[in-house]
Amino acid sequence: MDVQSIKRTFGIIGNDPQLLHAIEIAAQVANTDLTVLITGESGTGKDVFPKIIHQNSARKHGQYFAINCGAIPEGTIDSELFGHEKGSFTGAIAERKGYFEIANEGTLFLDEVAELPLSTQARLLRVLENGEYIRVGGSKVMKTNVRVVAATNVDLPQAIQKGKFREDLYYRLNTIPIHIPALRERKGDIYLLFRKFASDFAERSHIPVITLTSEAVKVLENYRWDGNVRQLKNVTEQISIIEQQRVITDLVLERYLPNKIDNALPVLFQKEDIADGMSERDLLYKVLFEMKHDIAELRNTVNELTTHQGIINTNYIEPTPVAHINEAVVSRVRHEDPVTIEPDYTEILSNEEEHMEHTPETLSLEQNEIEMIRRALEKYNGKRKDAAKELGISERTLYRKINTFGIK
């Protein structure tokens, strides 16, 4: 089956070279029994590719199971995959076959494979190497002939470095790698997908289909789409059902797109710092330190300019990058002759430094954070879950901040 036939069969929309290459690899590897590892961000459509592999393989008449490893509790994942014997644990009132047993001669798709506990990873490695496994609570070695396709949105080499994923299992799974590009890497496909989702939703809901102005198309294609195809579909359906006008402008479209990251506080969106163990207090100190460092660099630059040039045209320094400036100094600089005046940069910077020394360091950041939280809550009509997602923090953290700051 060629690429175009596969796209029609599985409803894949897009002509991006990276996407077409991924489909080609899936078709080529289908007739083998090699293990496949599919990588890509959440929402890119990784779950379609195991189906392509299964339906184009000799196992297409066998069983196909898709298992979300992150949705099964750690205490029962071994039983789900490998089965258990009667009485092996509390509640095991009868023996149970696992997916590796019932999917024999078929295909098993292990989604979110990076979420597997290390003990389960060791069991999985044994199955992949020789097809052998043992039920939970059993002693008999059993055999299976299952094709495994795994997927993850986690950077597995990084997970290996942190001791969260077995290196030997990674190389065993990664026999044939298939990477699914993020939607922002497929800009030429974004509008195609929008039109498809809008058309399908209009047909199902018996409403006129929405269209975009040229300016709205540009906004659509230039947006980051962190949620990828899934997010684009949700936004398309929201607009289709909520908006009365069927021609959507850029201003209307932007109301359905989360705020850009540069509108958020650093302590709220630097998730990589939080993941590395930095607390919010640590991040506040980090931001303040960087602000002071920038002011010190600015002072050095001004000193160099005044030393080498003597007289500086004020047109080159306005507006000043310093946030808090003595108003009297600003007024004098603006109204005197720009050719003859030599502004007192030392006074400007000393006033700024004095302001930072005598004002609590966390005050401005705290006020900004309160304002950001209020805006997020107003945007989502007080829904804390949506507001927390907008701010890049957990709902529990948002609840604590609301109580701490006394936000109504």
C-alpha positions in Angstrom: 0.0 0.0 0.0 1.5 3.4 -1.0 1.6 6.5 1.1 -1.5 8.2 -0.5 -3.6 5.0 0.0 -2.5 4.8 3.7 -3.4 8.5 4.2 -6.9 7.9 2.7 -7.4 4.7 4.7 -6.4 6.2 8.1 -7.7 9.7 7.6 -4.2 11.4 7.7 -4.2 15.0 6.6 -1.0 16.7 5.5 1.8 16.8 2.9 4.7 17.7 5.1 7.9 15.8 4.1 8.6 14.7 7.7 5.1 13.2 8.0 5.2 11.4 4.7 8.6 10.0 5.6 7.1 8.6 8.9 4.3 6.9 7.0 6.8 5.4 4.5 8.8 3.9 7.4 5.7 2.5 9.0 4.7 0.8 5.7 8.1 -0.6 5.0 8.6 -2.1 8.5 5.0 -3.5 8.7 5.9 -6.9 7.1 8.7 -7.5 9.6 8.5 -8.4 13.2 10.9 -5.7 14.3 10.0 -3.7 17.4 9.1 0.0 16.6 9.4 3.0 18.9 7.3 6.0 17.9 8.3 9.4 19.4 6.7 12.8 19.2 4.9 15.4 21.3 1.5 14.7 22.9 -1.3 15.3 20.4 0.6 14.6 17.2 -1.3 11.5 16.3 1.2 8.8 17.4 -1.6 6.3 18.0 -2.4 6.0 14.2 1.0 4.5 13.3 0.7 1.2 15.2 -2.6 0.7 13.3 -0.8 1.3 10.0 1.8 -1.2 11.0 -0.7 -3.8 12.2 -3.1 -3.5 9.2 -0.2 -3.8 6.7 1.4 -6.8 8.3 0.9 -10.6 8.2 -0.6 -10.2 11.7 -3.6 -8.1 10.5 -5.9 -11.0 11.2 -4.6 -11.4 14.8 -5.5 -9.4 17.9 -4.6 -5.7 18.2 -4.5 -4.1 21.7 -3.6 -0.5 22.6 -2.4 -0.2 26.2 -1.9 3.2 27.9 0.8 2.4 30.3 0.4 5.7 32.1 -3.3 5.0 32.9 -2.8 1.7 34.7 -1.8 1.8 38.4 1.7 0.7 39.2 0.4 -2.1 41.5 -1.6 -3.8 38.7 0.4 -3.1 35.5 2.3 -6.4 35.7 -1.0 -8.3 36.1 -2.5 -6.4 33.1 0.4 -7.2 30.8 1.5 -10.7 32.0 -1.5 -12.0 33.9 -1.7 -13.5 37.4 -2.4 -16.8 39.2 -5.3 -17.3 41.5 -4.4 -16.1 45.0 -1.3 -14.3 44.0 -2.5 -11.1 45.7 -5.5 -9.8 47.5 -8.5 -9.8 45.1 -7.0 -12.4 42.7 -9.9 -14.8 43.1 -9.1 -16.4 39.8 -6.3 -16.7 37.3 -6.2 -14.0 34.6 -4.6 -13.9 31.2 -2.4 -10.8 30.4 -2.3 -8.9 27.2 0.9 -10.7 26.1 -1.0 -14.0 26.3 -4.3 -13.0 24.6 -2.5 -10.9 21.9 -0.4 -13.9 20.8 0.2 -13.8 17.1 -1.1 -10.2 17.0 0.2 -6.7 17.8 0.5 -4.9 21.2 0.8 -1.1 21.2 2.3 0.2 24.4 1.5 3.9 24.6 3.4 6.1 27.1 5.9 3.3 27.6 8.2 5.6 29.6 5.6 5.5 32.5 6.3 1.8 33.2 7.9 1.1 36.6 11.5 -0.2 36.4 10.5 -3.7 37.6 7.9 -3.9 34.7 10.6 -2.7 32.3 12.7 -5.7 33.3 9.9 -8.0 32.5 9.2 -6.3 29.2 12.8 -6.6 28.2 12.7 -10.3 28.7 9.6 -10.7 26.6 11.2 -8.7 23.8 14.4 -10.7 23.8 13.1 -14.2 23.9 9.2 -14.1 24.1 9.2 -15.5 27.7 7.3 -14.2 30.7 5.9 -15.4 34.0 2.5 -14.6 35.4 2.4 -12.7 38.7 2.4 -15.2 41.5 3.3 -18.0 39.1 6.5 -20.1 38.4 5.8 -21.5 35.0 7.7 -19.8 32.1 5.3 -19.0 29.3 5.9 -18.1 25.7 4.3 -15.5 23.4 4.7 -14.3 19.9 3.6 -10.7 19.9 4.7 -7.8 17.8 5.4 -4.8 20.1 5.0 -1.2 19.0 5.8 1.4 21.7 5.3 5.2 21.8 6.3 8.0 24.1 6.4 11.8 24.3 9.3 11.6 26.8 12.9 12.2 26.0 14.1 8.6 26.7 17.9 9.3 26.7 17.3 12.0 29.3 15.1 9.6 31.3 17.9 7.1 31.2 20.4 9.6 32.6 17.9 10.3 35.5 17.6 6.6 36.2 13.9 6.4 35.2 14.3 4.2 32.2 16.4 1.2 31.4 19.1 1.8 28.8 19.0 -1.8 27.5 15.2 -1.6 27.1 15.5 1.6 25.2 17.9 0.1 22.6 15.6 -3.0 22.4 12.5 -0.9 21.7 14.3 1.5 19.4 15.1 -1.0 16.7 13.0 1.0 14.2 12.5 4.6 15.3 9.6 6.7 13.8 9.4 10.3 14.8 6.2 12.3 14.3 6.8 16.0 13.8 5.1 18.6 16.0 2.3 20.6 14.3 4.4 23.8 14.4 6.9 22.0 12.2 4.2 21.3 9.7 3.0 24.9 9.0 1.8 24.0 5.5 -0.6 21.4 7.0 -2.2 23.6 9.7 -4.8 25.3 7.5 -5.6 22.0 5.8 -6.3 20.4 9.1 -8.4 23.3 10.2 -10.6 23.1 7.1 -11.0 19.4 7.6 -12.0 19.6 11.2 -14.3 22.6 10.5 -16.0 20.7 7.7 -16.4 17.5 9.6 -17.8 19.2 12.7 -20.2 21.3 10.5 -21.5 18.1 8.8 -22.0 16.3 12.1 -23.7 19.2 13.8 -25.7 20.3 10.8 -24.4 23.9 10.9 -22.7 26.1 8.2 -18.9 25.6 8.1 -16.6 28.3 9.4 -13.9 30.0 7.3 -11.0 32.2 8.1 -9.9 35.6 6.8 -6.4 35.8 5.4 -5.2 37.5 8.6 -6.7 34.8 10.7 -4.9 32.1 8.6 -1.6 33.8 9.4 -2.4 33.8 13.1 -3.4 30.1 12.8 -0.2 29.1 11.1 2.2 31.2 13.3 0.7 30.0 16.6 2.9 27.5 18.6 0.2 24.8 19.1 1.7 23.1 22.1 -1.2 20.7 22.1 -0.6 19.9 18.4 -3.3 18.4 16.3 -5.5 17.6 19.3 -5.5 21.3 20.4 -6.2 22.5 16.8 -9.2 20.2 16.6 -10.5 21.4 19.9 -10.1 25.1 19.0 -11.8 24.5 15.7 -14.8 22.9 17.2 -15.1 25.5 20.0 -15.2 28.3 17.4 -17.6 26.4 15.2 -20.2 26.0 18.0 -19.8 29.3 19.9 -19.3 31.9 17.2 -22.4 33.2 15.3 -20.5 34.6 12.4 -19.2 32.0 10.0 -16.2 34.1 8.8 -13.7 34.2 11.6 -11.3 37.2 11.8 -7.8 37.2 13.4 -9.2 39.1 16.5 -11.9 36.5 17.0 -9.4 33.6 16.6 -7.0 35.0 19.1 -9.6 34.9 21.8 -9.5 31.1 21.6 -5.7 30.8 21.7 -4.0 30.8 25.1 -1.9 33.8 25.9 1.6 33.9 24.6 4.3 32.7 27.0 5.9 36.2 27.2 2.8 37.4 29.1 3.4 35.1 32.0 5.6 35.5 35.0 9.0 33.8 34.8 8.2 31.8 38.0 5.1 30.5 36.4 6.4 29.3 33.0 10.0 28.1 33.6 8.9 24.5 34.0 12.3 23.1 33.2 13.7 25.0 36.3 10.9 23.6 38.5 11.5 20.1 37.1 15.2 20.4 38.1 14.2 21.0 41.7 14.1 24.8 41.9 11.4 26.1 44.2 9.4 29.3 43.5 11.5 31.2 46.1 14.7 30.1 44.3 13.2 31.3 41.0 12.3 34.7 42.5 15.9 35.1 43.7 17.1 34.1 40.3 15.0 36.7 38.5 16.0 39.4 41.0 19.7 38.5 40.6 19.4 38.7 36.8 17.7 42.1 37.0 20.5 43.5 39.2 23.1 42.0 36.9 21.5 43.8 33.9 21.5 47.1 35.7 25.2 46.7 36.6 26.0 46.0 32.9 23.9 49.1 31.9 25.9 51.3 34.4 29.2 50.1 32.9 28.0 50.8 29.4 26.9 54.3 30.3 30.2 55.0 32.1 32.1 53.9 29.0 29.9 56.1 26.8 30.3 59.2 29.0 34.1 58.6 29.2 34.7 58.3 25.4 32.1 60.7 24.0 31.7 63.3 26.8 28.4 64.7 25.4 25.6 62.3 24.3 22.6 63.1 22.3 19.6 62.2 24.5 17.7 60.9 21.4 19.7 57.7 21.7 18.8 57.0 25.3 15.0 57.5 25.3 13.1 55.5 26.3 15.5 54.3 29.0 15.5 50.6 29.8 15.4 51.3 33.5 12.0 50.7 35.0 12.0 53.3 37.8 13.5 56.7 37.0 13.5 59.9 39.0 10.8 62.0 37.3 12.7 65.2 37.9 15.7 63.9 36.1 13.5 62.7 33.2 11.8 66.1 32.9 15.2 67.9 32.8 16.5 65.6 30.1 13.4 66.0 27.9 13.1 69.8 28.1 16.7 71.0 27.9 18.7 71.3 24.6 19.6 67.8 23.5 22.7 69.0 21.8 24.4 70.6 24.8 23.0 68.6 27.7 25.0 65.9 29.4 22.4 63.8 31.3 23.4 62.6 34.8 23.3 58.9 34.2 24.9 58.3 37.6 21.9 60.0 39.3 19.5 57.9 37.2 21.1 54.6 38.1 21.7 55.5 41.7 18.1 56.3 42.1 17.1 53.0 40.5 19.5 51.1 42.7 18.3 53.0 45.8 14.7 52.0 44.9 15.6 48.4 44.6 17.4 48.4 47.9 14.6 50.1 49.9 11.7 48.3 48.3 11.0 44.6 49.3 12.4 42.6 46.4 9.4 40.4 46.0 6.8 43.3 46.0 6.6 44.0 42.3 6.8 40.4 41.3 4.1 39.5 43.8 1.8 42.2 42.5 2.4 41.1 38.9 1.7 37.5 39.9 -1.5 38.5 41.7 -2.6 40.4 38.5 -1.7 37.4 36.3 -3.8 35.1 38.5 -6.7 37.5 38.5 -6.6 37.8 34.7 -6.5 34.0 34.2 -9.4 33.5 36.6 -11.5 36.2 34.9 -10.7 34.8 31.5 -12.0 31.4 32.5 -14.9 32.6 34.6 -13.3 31.5 37.9 -12.5 27.9 36.7 -9.4 27.1 38.6 -8.4 24.1 36.5 -8.3 26.1 33.2 -6.7 29.1 34.9 -3.9 26.9 36.4 -3.2 25.4 33.0 -3.0 28.9 31.5 -0.5 29.9 34.1 1.6 26.8 33.8 1.1 25.7 37.5 -0.8 22.9 39.2 -4.4 23.5 40.4 -3.2 22.8 43.9 -0.5 25.5 43.7 -3.1 28.0 42.2 -5.5 27.3 45.1 -2.7 27.9 47.6 -1.7 31.2 45.9 -5.4 32.4 45.9 -5.5 31.8 49.7 -2.1 33.3 50.3 -2.8 36.5 48.3 -6.4 36.8 49.4 -7.6 36.9 45.8 -11.4 37.2 45.5 
